[in-house]
Amino acid sequence: MAGPVPPRVHAEVKAGLLDLVDHAVERGWSARRACALLGLEHARHADWVQRRVAGRLDDLSPGGNPVHAILPSERAAIVELFETWGEIDRSHRKLAHRGSREHLVHASESTVRRVLADEGLVLPGQPPREPAPRADWPEWLVWKPNRVWGYDFTHWTRADRCSVAIIDIVSRKWIATVTSAEESSVQVEVAFTDALEAEGLWIAADQRATDALVAALACGDRAGITAAIDDGQLPLLLAISDNGPQMRSHTTREFLAGVAIAQQFGRPGTPTDQAWIETLFGHIKAEWPHLEKITDPGALETELDHVVRPQYNGIRLHAGIGYVTPNDEHEGRGDQIRQARRDGLEQARIERINYRRNTTNEENK
């Protein structure tokens, strides 16, 4: 015996079990004894016999016949709703509310979705957005430290504070941070002021900030910017960011123009355009998780400053710049350190080969 018959079995299994019981009864067994041997309840066997006579051994669909099921006229109304409003609403949830609004049918969102699936009707969904090309780097940009900066905000929920950080895209050096209870263009201005002071760029900013360049940058006049650049009036550096209101505000644009900093924004919904700064706080919060547990704003600023200066910039090896520290890359030591590692690897390889060639097989075992 294979064990008791499961609670639900297919009609073919039921018919086979009934045939076995019938066969046993023909050979002189009682139906009860045969059912016990097959692991089938005798009452269940009797019920199956009646259902076999009626020709309905198949189980009914789960749920039975609920009294609150939608009516055929409502099903037809949902189909009509799809044909009339499907291209406009593009969502079964919106269609459900549209049906009530138009006094066509009052049905739940899930009911509309189920009826559409039963009828094989598929809503078109939102049309795909036409891909926008990524903006190229300006021709005047030189790829070296202090030529292109990125900045972004992050939130510290337990301390009820937010921070704006500025990093050098080339060297990955974390240049400046401002932590505040607000998230506005004021914090952006303070952060860039600190960054220019930290990197000693105020004199260079004054020299680059000619009237024509500042005016073109302040009003976002691309033709004017191009004309000023063609005349040799190059911006101090390029600041890249997402399209947040603090970044695109007129106040921020005027301030950055005043210090000869050009702006470039990523495509909407495409954070990879400024991936260097977008991933910064992700790494920080993953590698120093205690920062998110701090509740005191003063303690947060102190601890964040400790993470930035000695650890992130001076100790942590950054994979994106060849496993040197941001300070190494920013101050021009990166190429030398990477070359020293390559030389060391080659020298170690030569020494291993020479060792193997100059030792006996016994010593190598």
FIGUKOL-763936 format. One record per residue (C-alpha): residue in one letter; x, y, z. Coordinates in nm, 4 decimals. Layout:
{node 'A',{X,Y,Z}} ...
***
This chain:
{node 'M',{0.0000,0.0000,0.0000}} {node 'A',{0.1421,0.3397,-0.1006}} {node 'G',{-0.0340,0.5315,0.1785}} {node 'P',{-0.3600,0.7222,0.2109}} {node 'V',{-0.5071,0.8845,-0.0970}} {node 'P',{-0.4333,1.2618,-0.1047}} {node 'P',{-0.7211,1.5051,-0.0401}} {node 'R',{-0.7313,1.6120,-0.4060}} {node 'V',{-0.6588,1.3795,-0.6998}} {node 'H',{-0.7260,1.3917,-1.0718}} {node 'A',{-1.0328,1.2311,-1.2249}} {node 'E',{-0.8138,0.9616,-1.3883}} {node 'V',{-0.6825,0.8571,-1.0453}} {node 'K',{-1.0349,0.8434,-0.9037}} {node 'A',{-1.1551,0.6272,-1.1922}} {node 'G',{-0.8596,0.3911,-1.1460}} {node 'L',{-0.9236,0.3521,-0.7733}} {node 'L',{-1.2914,0.2847,-0.8349}} {node 'D',{-1.2035,0.0173,-1.0916}} {node 'L',{-0.9704,-0.1499,-0.8389}} {node 'V',{-1.2459,-0.1553,-0.5758}} {node 'D',{-1.4929,-0.2938,-0.8298}} {node 'H',{-1.2448,-0.5618,-0.9284}} {node 'A',{-1.1938,-0.6600,-0.5621}} {node 'V',{-1.5697,-0.6718,-0.4985}} {node 'E',{-1.6123,-0.9017,-0.8013}} {node 'R',{-1.3546,-1.1356,-0.6424}} {node 'G',{-1.5475,-1.1552,-0.3158}} {node 'W',{-1.3957,-0.8695,-0.1204}} {node 'S',{-1.6083,-0.6151,0.0582}} {node 'A',{-1.5855,-0.2576,-0.0655}} {node 'R',{-1.4840,-0.1419,0.2832}} {node 'R',{-1.1942,-0.3888,0.3001}} {node 'A',{-1.0724,-0.2911,-0.0477}} {node 'C',{-1.0861,0.0798,0.0409}} {node 'A',{-0.8873,0.0192,0.3587}} {node 'L',{-0.6183,-0.1622,0.1632}} {node 'L',{-0.5993,0.1190,-0.0931}} {node 'G',{-0.5895,0.3933,0.1722}} {node 'L',{-0.9242,0.5333,0.0581}} {node 'E',{-1.1979,0.6325,0.3013}} {node 'H',{-1.5140,0.4261,0.2494}} {node 'A',{-1.7397,0.7358,0.2589}} {node 'R',{-1.5230,0.9003,-0.0016}} {node 'H',{-1.5529,0.5923,-0.2210}} {node 'A',{-1.9316,0.6079,-0.1978}} {node 'D',{-1.9274,0.9747,-0.2971}} {node 'W',{-1.7040,0.9001,-0.5965}} {node 'V',{-1.9380,0.6215,-0.7092}} {node 'Q',{-2.2286,0.8653,-0.7209}} {node 'R',{-2.0181,1.1253,-0.9047}} {node 'R',{-1.9067,0.8604,-1.1546}} {node 'V',{-2.2692,0.7800,-1.2309}} {node 'A',{-2.3360,1.1531,-1.2828}} {node 'G',{-2.0253,1.1849,-1.5026}} {node 'R',{-1.8506,1.4526,-1.2943}} {node 'L',{-1.5439,1.2974,-1.1335}} {node 'D',{-1.3472,1.6158,-1.2077}} {node 'D',{-1.3185,1.8530,-0.9127}} {node 'L',{-1.4986,2.1851,-0.9389}} {node 'S',{-1.2955,2.5042,-0.9598}} {node 'P',{-1.2038,2.6424,-0.6155}} {node 'G',{-1.4301,2.9107,-0.4801}} {node 'G',{-1.7579,2.7589,-0.5796}} {node 'N',{-2.0215,3.0054,-0.6965}} {node 'P',{-1.9915,3.3195,-0.4832}} {node 'V',{-2.3065,3.5253,-0.4593}} {node 'H',{-2.1051,3.8472,-0.4989}} {node 'A',{-1.9457,3.7430,-0.8305}} {node 'I',{-1.9701,3.9995,-1.1096}} {node 'L',{-2.2597,3.9703,-1.3498}} {node 'P',{-2.2258,3.8944,-1.7227}} {node 'S',{-2.3359,4.2517,-1.7983}} {node 'E',{-2.0567,4.3847,-1.5752}} {node 'R',{-1.8006,4.1661,-1.7489}} {node 'A',{-1.9171,4.3062,-2.0834}} {node 'A',{-1.8938,4.6590,-1.9420}} {node 'I',{-1.5325,4.5999,-1.8369}} {node 'V',{-1.4498,4.4816,-2.1892}} {node 'E',{-1.6194,4.7923,-2.3289}} {node 'L',{-1.4244,5.0035,-2.0804}} {node 'F',{-1.1009,4.8490,-2.2074}} {node 'E',{-1.1890,4.9170,-2.5710}} {node 'T',{-1.2844,5.2784,-2.4999}} {node 'W',{-1.0308,5.3894,-2.2404}} {node 'G',{-0.7488,5.1357,-2.2573}} {node 'E',{-0.5247,5.3488,-2.4801}} {node 'I',{-0.5722,5.6481,-2.2499}} {node 'D',{-0.5557,5.4997,-1.9004}} {node 'R',{-0.3077,5.2147,-1.9735}} {node 'S',{-0.3643,5.0645,-1.6256}} {node 'H',{-0.6234,4.8267,-1.4808}} {node 'R',{-0.6299,5.0414,-1.1668}} {node 'K',{-0.7146,5.3527,-1.3620}} {node 'L',{-0.9723,5.1603,-1.5653}} {node 'A',{-1.1487,5.0513,-1.2462}} {node 'H',{-1.1809,5.4101,-1.1310}} {node 'R',{-1.2694,5.5237,-1.4821}} {node 'G',{-1.5569,5.2780,-1.4834}} {node 'S',{-1.7019,5.4356,-1.1712}} {node 'R',{-1.6374,5.7860,-1.2998}} {node 'E',{-1.8211,5.7146,-1.6265}} {node 'H',{-2.0961,5.5173,-1.4490}} {node 'L',{-2.0185,5.2108,-1.6644}} {node 'V',{-1.9276,4.9547,-1.4020}} {node 'H',{-1.8337,4.9553,-1.0347}} {node 'A',{-1.5685,4.6892,-0.9855}} {node 'S',{-1.2492,4.6541,-0.7853}} {node 'E',{-0.9097,4.6969,-0.9466}} {node 'S',{-0.8297,4.3276,-0.9067}} {node 'T',{-1.1613,4.2316,-1.0680}} {node 'V',{-1.0862,4.4461,-1.3723}} {node 'R',{-0.7424,4.2897,-1.3988}} {node 'R',{-0.8829,3.9364,-1.3702}} {node 'V',{-1.1556,3.9956,-1.6318}} {node 'L',{-0.9038,4.1409,-1.8768}} {node 'A',{-0.6783,3.8383,-1.8248}} {node 'D',{-0.9692,3.5973,-1.8766}} {node 'E',{-1.0600,3.7741,-2.1998}} {node 'G',{-0.7017,3.7794,-2.3224}} {node 'L',{-0.6931,4.1600,-2.3282}} {node 'V',{-0.3566,4.3298,-2.2648}} {node 'L',{-0.3225,4.6965,-2.1795}} {node 'P',{-0.0610,4.8782,-2.3885}} {node 'G',{0.1325,5.0179,-2.0928}} {node 'Q',{0.3370,5.3344,-2.0986}} {node 'P',{0.5079,5.4188,-2.4288}} {node 'P',{0.8860,5.3836,-2.4194}} {node 'R',{1.0821,5.7026,-2.3734}} {node 'E',{1.2998,5.8033,-2.6617}} {node 'P',{1.6589,5.7572,-2.5443}} {node 'A',{1.8492,6.0805,-2.4990}} {node 'P',{2.2180,6.0832,-2.5922}} {node 'R',{2.4611,6.1391,-2.3108}} {node 'A',{2.6281,6.4783,-2.3143}} {node 'D',{2.9940,6.4694,-2.4162}} {node 'W',{3.2649,6.6242,-2.2057}} {node 'P',{3.3356,6.9837,-2.3130}} {node 'E',{3.6286,7.0194,-2.5479}} {node 'W',{3.7983,7.2643,-2.3131}} {node 'L',{3.8017,7.0131,-2.0259}} {node 'V',{4.1406,6.8665,-1.9315}} {node 'W',{4.1212,6.5307,-1.7523}} {node 'K',{4.3252,6.5958,-1.4403}} {node 'P',{4.2538,6.6823,-1.0761}} {node 'N',{4.0624,7.0021,-0.9997}} {node 'R',{3.9103,7.0181,-1.3470}} {node 'V',{3.5819,6.8349,-1.2944}} {node 'W',{3.3944,6.8069,-0.9647}} {node 'G',{3.0773,6.6194,-0.8762}} {node 'Y',{2.8356,6.6951,-0.5941}} {node 'D',{2.5225,6.5433,-0.4427}} {node 'F',{2.3111,6.5264,-0.1259}} {node 'T',{2.2392,6.2384,0.1113}} {node 'H',{2.0198,6.2092,0.4215}} {node 'W',{2.0959,6.0892,0.7736}} {node 'T',{1.7490,6.0032,0.9011}} {node 'R',{1.8354,5.9318,1.2657}} {node 'A',{2.0216,6.2588,1.3066}} {node 'D',{1.7605,6.4459,1.0979}} {node 'R',{2.0342,6.5988,0.8832}} {node 'C',{2.1473,6.5968,0.5213}} {node 'S',{2.4945,6.6381,0.3743}} {node 'V',{2.6184,6.7732,0.0443}} {node 'A',{2.9564,6.6425,-0.0653}} {node 'I',{3.1938,6.7513,-0.3408}} {node 'I',{3.4453,6.5079,-0.4867}} {node 'D',{3.7039,6.5376,-0.7584}} {node 'I',{3.5897,6.3063,-1.0382}} {node 'V',{3.9438,6.2379,-1.1621}} {node 'S',{4.1175,6.1655,-0.8307}} {node 'R',{3.8032,6.0715,-0.6278}} {node 'K',{3.9235,6.3007,-0.3495}} {node 'W',{3.6446,6.4060,-0.1148}} {node 'I',{3.7036,6.7808,-0.1135}} {node 'A',{3.4281,6.9335,0.0989}} {node 'T',{3.1184,6.8436,0.2997}} {node 'V',{2.8403,7.0555,0.4473}} {node 'T',{2.5932,6.8947,0.6886}} {node 'S',{2.2771,7.0862,0.7682}} {node 'A',{1.9108,7.0554,0.8553}} {node 'E',{1.8232,7.2061,0.5165}} {node 'E',{1.8790,7.1010,0.1588}} {node 'S',{1.8972,7.4112,-0.0589}} {node 'S',{2.1205,7.6185,-0.2833}} {node 'V',{2.2692,7.7806,0.0289}} {node 'Q',{2.4357,7.4536,0.1270}} {node 'V',{2.5665,7.4137,-0.2291}} {node 'E',{2.7242,7.7596,-0.2174}} {node 'V',{2.8861,7.6968,0.1208}} {node 'A',{3.0228,7.3605,0.0036}} {node 'F',{3.1788,7.5088,-0.3099}} {node 'T',{3.3200,7.7986,-0.1103}} {node 'D',{3.4889,7.5525,0.1273}} {node 'A',{3.6110,7.3410,-0.1639}} {node 'L',{3.7673,7.6351,-0.3493}} {node 'E',{3.9355,7.7479,-0.0301}} {node 'A',{4.0620,7.3978,0.0522}} {node 'E',{4.2145,7.3576,-0.2944}} {node 'G',{4.3535,7.7116,-0.3098}} {node 'L',{4.1565,7.8037,-0.6208}} {node 'W',{4.0156,8.1433,-0.5230}} {node 'I',{4.2837,8.3398,-0.7080}} {node 'A',{4.2426,8.1241,-1.0174}} {node 'A',{3.8649,8.1706,-0.9965}} {node 'D',{3.9027,8.5494,-0.9889}} {node 'Q',{4.1346,8.5373,-1.2893}} {node 'R',{3.8987,8.3151,-1.4931}} {node 'A',{3.5786,8.5014,-1.4035}} {node 'T',{3.5713,8.7515,-1.6891}} {node 'D',{3.2578,8.9549,-1.7433}} {node 'A',{3.1651,8.7800,-2.0680}} {node 'L',{3.2141,8.4299,-1.9289}} {node 'V',{3.0283,8.5039,-1.6052}} {node 'A',{2.7352,8.6573,-1.7914}} {node 'A',{2.7116,8.3603,-2.0290}} {node 'L',{2.7352,8.1044,-1.7484}} {node 'A',{2.4823,8.2890,-1.5331}} {node 'C',{2.2124,8.2895,-1.7986}} {node 'G',{2.3002,7.9478,-1.9403}} {node 'D',{2.3657,8.0942,-2.2848}} {node 'R',{2.5432,7.8130,-2.4699}} {node 'A',{2.6321,8.0328,-2.7637}} {node 'G',{2.7745,8.2949,-2.5285}} {node 'I',{2.9732,8.0332,-2.3369}} {node 'T',{3.1130,7.8944,-2.6610}} {node 'A',{3.2066,8.2413,-2.7804}} {node 'A',{3.3816,8.3227,-2.4517}} {node 'I',{3.5719,7.9936,-2.4629}} {node 'D',{3.6733,8.0563,-2.8226}} {node 'D',{3.8183,8.3885,-2.7027}} {node 'G',{4.0335,8.1991,-2.4545}} {node 'Q',{3.8125,8.2603,-2.1494}} {node 'L',{3.8052,7.9057,-2.0144}} {node 'P',{3.5981,7.8099,-1.7073}} {node 'L',{3.7864,7.7192,-1.3943}} {node 'L',{3.6311,7.3717,-1.3799}} {node 'L',{3.3161,7.1729,-1.4574}} {node 'A',{3.0604,7.0779,-1.1893}} {node 'I',{2.8420,6.7759,-1.2677}} {node 'S',{2.5280,6.6732,-1.0817}} {node 'D',{2.1776,6.5368,-1.1189}} {node 'N',{1.8746,6.7540,-1.1904}} {node 'G',{1.7795,6.8330,-0.8316}} {node 'P',{1.6164,7.1710,-0.7645}} {node 'Q',{1.9166,7.2814,-0.5578}} {node 'M',{2.1481,7.2155,-0.8523}} {node 'R',{1.9296,7.3780,-1.1177}} {node 'S',{1.8239,7.6794,-0.9133}} {node 'H',{1.9007,8.0264,-1.0476}} {node 'T',{2.0860,8.1084,-0.7254}} {node 'T',{2.3242,7.8151,-0.7641}} {node 'R',{2.3870,7.8950,-1.1295}} {node 'E',{2.4668,8.2582,-1.0534}} {node 'F',{2.7038,8.1669,-0.7711}} {node 'L',{2.8939,7.9096,-0.9773}} {node 'A',{2.9114,8.1508,-1.2702}} {node 'G',{3.0643,8.4113,-1.0393}} {node 'V',{3.3585,8.1784,-0.9710}} {node 'A',{3.3850,8.0640,-1.3362}} {node 'I',{3.2471,7.7144,-1.2769}} {node 'A',{3.0458,7.5588,-1.5607}} {node 'Q',{2.7644,7.3125,-1.4952}} {node 'Q',{2.6660,6.9874,-1.6625}} {node 'F',{2.3599,6.7838,-1.5640}} {node 'G',{2.2933,6.4131,-1.6126}} {node 'R',{1.9976,6.2871,-1.8077}} {node 'P',{1.6749,6.2601,-1.6046}} {node 'G',{1.6317,5.9123,-1.4594}} {node 'T',{1.9906,5.8169,-1.5515}} {node 'P',{2.2043,5.8313,-1.2354}} {node 'T',{2.4907,5.6525,-1.4117}} {node 'D',{2.5689,5.9813,-1.5889}} {node 'Q',{2.7158,6.1002,-1.2585}} {node 'A',{2.7948,5.7591,-1.1102}} {node 'W',{3.1121,5.8822,-0.9358}} {node 'I',{2.9217,6.0998,-0.6914}} {node 'E',{2.6004,5.8925,-0.6889}} {node 'T',{2.7885,5.5933,-0.5458}} {node 'L',{2.9958,5.7910,-0.2968}} {node 'F',{2.7576,5.7819,-0.0034}} {node 'G',{2.6600,5.4245,-0.0858}} {node 'H',{3.0205,5.3185,-0.0221}} {node 'I',{3.0490,5.5394,0.2858}} {node 'K',{2.7353,5.4040,0.4512}} {node 'A',{2.8309,5.0453,0.3693}} {node 'E',{3.1890,5.0688,0.4982}} {node 'W',{3.1146,5.2911,0.7984}} {node 'P',{2.7621,5.1781,0.8975}} {node 'H',{2.7819,5.3436,1.2387}} {node 'L',{2.7283,5.6815,1.0714}} {node 'E',{2.3623,5.6040,1.0085}} {node 'K',{2.3109,5.5153,1.3764}} {node 'I',{2.4266,5.8510,1.5106}} {node 'T',{2.1421,6.0659,1.6419}} {node 'D',{2.3337,6.3734,1.7580}} {node 'P',{2.3972,6.6191,1.4690}} {node 'G',{2.7211,6.7479,1.6209}} {node 'A',{2.8567,6.3973,1.6685}} {node 'L',{2.7606,6.3150,1.3105}} {node 'E',{2.9580,6.6093,1.1702}} {node 'T',{3.2611,6.5221,1.3816}} {node 'E',{3.2558,6.1546,1.2872}} {node 'L',{3.1895,6.2290,0.9197}} {node 'D',{3.4887,6.4640,0.9106}} {node 'H',{3.7028,6.1911,1.0673}} {node 'V',{3.5894,5.9440,0.8011}} {node 'V',{3.6510,6.1851,0.5136}} {node 'R',{3.9939,6.3262,0.5856}} {node 'P',{4.2198,6.0557,0.7276}} {node 'Q',{4.0328,5.7437,0.6191}} {node 'Y',{3.8536,5.7952,0.2862}} {node 'N',{4.1069,6.0330,0.1344}} {node 'G',{4.4262,5.9062,0.2961}} {node 'I',{4.3926,5.5357,0.3843}} {node 'R',{4.1158,5.3676,0.1845}} {node 'L',{4.2355,5.2263,-0.1489}} {node 'H',{3.9981,5.3221,-0.4295}} {node 'A',{3.9348,5.0589,-0.6965}} {node 'G',{3.8265,5.3177,-0.9551}} {node 'I',{4.1715,5.4800,-0.9653}} {node 'G',{4.3862,5.1671,-0.9593}} {node 'Y',{4.3893,5.0902,-0.5852}} {node 'V',{4.5632,5.4019,-0.4619}} {node 'T',{4.4231,5.6559,-0.2182}} {node 'P',{4.2444,5.9667,-0.3484}} {node 'N',{4.5188,6.1803,-0.1942}} {node 'D',{4.7801,5.9843,-0.3893}} {node 'E',{4.5966,6.0383,-0.7171}} {node 'H',{4.5109,6.4011,-0.6416}} {node 'E',{4.8707,6.4905,-0.5586}} {node 'G',{5.0222,6.3089,-0.8555}} {node 'R',{5.1649,5.9995,-0.6857}} {node 'G',{4.9166,5.7540,-0.8364}} {node 'D',{5.1096,5.6657,-1.1535}} {node 'Q',{5.4294,5.6091,-0.9577}} {node 'I',{5.2586,5.3790,-0.7061}} {node 'R',{5.0842,5.1759,-0.9765}} {node 'Q',{5.4077,5.1431,-1.1735}} {node 'A',{5.5942,5.0348,-0.8605}} {node 'R',{5.3402,4.7555,-0.8110}} {node 'R',{5.3771,4.6392,-1.1705}} {node 'D',{5.7546,4.6413,-1.1314}} {node 'G',{5.7246,4.4500,-0.8044}} {node 'L',{5.5033,4.1847,-0.9611}} {node 'E',{5.7464,4.1358,-1.2468}} {node 'Q',{6.0457,4.1192,-1.0114}} {node 'A',{5.8673,3.8649,-0.7903}} {node 'R',{5.7897,3.6537,-1.0971}} {node 'I',{6.1576,3.6583,-1.2048}} {node 'E',{6.2735,3.5647,-0.8539}} {node 'R',{6.0313,3.2687,-0.8404}} {node 'I',{6.1568,3.1417,-1.1759}} {node 'N',{6.5199,3.1771,-1.0718}} {node 'Y',{6.4510,2.9997,-0.7427}} {node 'R',{6.2895,2.7049,-0.9184}} {node 'R',{6.5740,2.6823,-1.1711}} {node 'N',{6.8497,2.6924,-0.9104}} {node 'T',{6.7100,2.4419,-0.6602}} {node 'T',{6.6965,2.0639,-0.6768}} {node 'N',{6.3767,1.8684,-0.7228}} {node 'E',{6.3943,1.7465,-0.3623}} {node 'E',{6.4001,2.1000,-0.2289}} {node 'N',{6.1015,2.1911,-0.4481}} {node 'K',{5.8854,1.9126,-0.3054}} 
***
